[in-house]
Amino acid sequence: MRRHKISIIGAGNVGATCAHWAAVKELGDVVLLDVIEGMPQGKALDLAQSGPVEDFDGVFVGTNDYKDTAGSDVIVITSGMARKPGMTREDLLEANKQIVTKVVSSCVEHSPGAILVVVTNPLDTMTYLAKHVSGFPKNRVLGQAGVLDSARFRTFVAMELGVSVENVHACVLGGHGDTMVPLPRYSTVAGIPITHLLSKERIDAIVERTRDGGGEIVRLLGTSAYYAPAASVAEMVEAILLDQNRILPCSAYLQGQYGIDGLYVGVPIKLGAGGVKQVIEIELTDEERAALHRSAAAVRELVEAMKQL
Ligand code: LAC
């Protein structure tokens, strides 16, 4: 049987940690590519040498050459500038537009059938760009954000209630930015909506901390988070390669769903072989819908600003 091939572009914190999760989950052979010479090669070799200890097999290639990514099933794009303290994700627009454009065209040249999972910020806008540059159908280009944002929400709910994170599920819609829309009504602990378990004040505080979840870590760390972002990507890659039909919040191309058209925004999707199989539309209250539309408007503004650059 042919092993799956995953290429990860950008071997920085997020890329390298994603390679690590992919290796431990034995998702397939991993190519780690970066423009910096020696660095991806060193990380790939180091990762391969953890295999005998952790009991995983696989081929791990570090490279500076896109030819080595040829025939990838999934390509994860992490390249670009990361946030520094005081910066918003939007501040990265100009620099990352150049980088993502170049990366995507090099990737598609060698892997015309791949599925692209974008992680570079500003996330929804970079995913839109990746679709435009690749010319791929919408099901084969998606962005990682909702899995991370809902993981943060789940963590804070579990901490608040002193329960296992495994019992906590959460739904976060909208763009990966300050306007994201965590949905308490659709967030549950062992099936019980958190609105039955926590006061409005505590839920509001958790929603606020989730929105600022990336910023909180940038302030502590001096750069962007990477363990949770990378784990979130690995979960998406696993869903695709194992055709799991997982329902995950991801940045997906909307064509009228939720009243949003021609834009990448975070929504629940069914993810499996071939990528996005379905956008799932859930019922929203007027207030939730208005919050989602405000978030989509912020993404659209950024997409328009990117087109002017
Ligand atoms: C964060 C970055 C990855 O939310 O956007 O941590």
Boltz pocket constraint, residues with backbone or C-beta under 6 A from the ligand:
constraints:
  - pocket:
      binder: B
      contacts: [[A, 89], [A, 119], [A, 121], [A, 148], [A, 213], [A, 214], [A, 215], [A, 217], [A, 224], [A, 225], [A, 229]]
      max_distance: 6.0
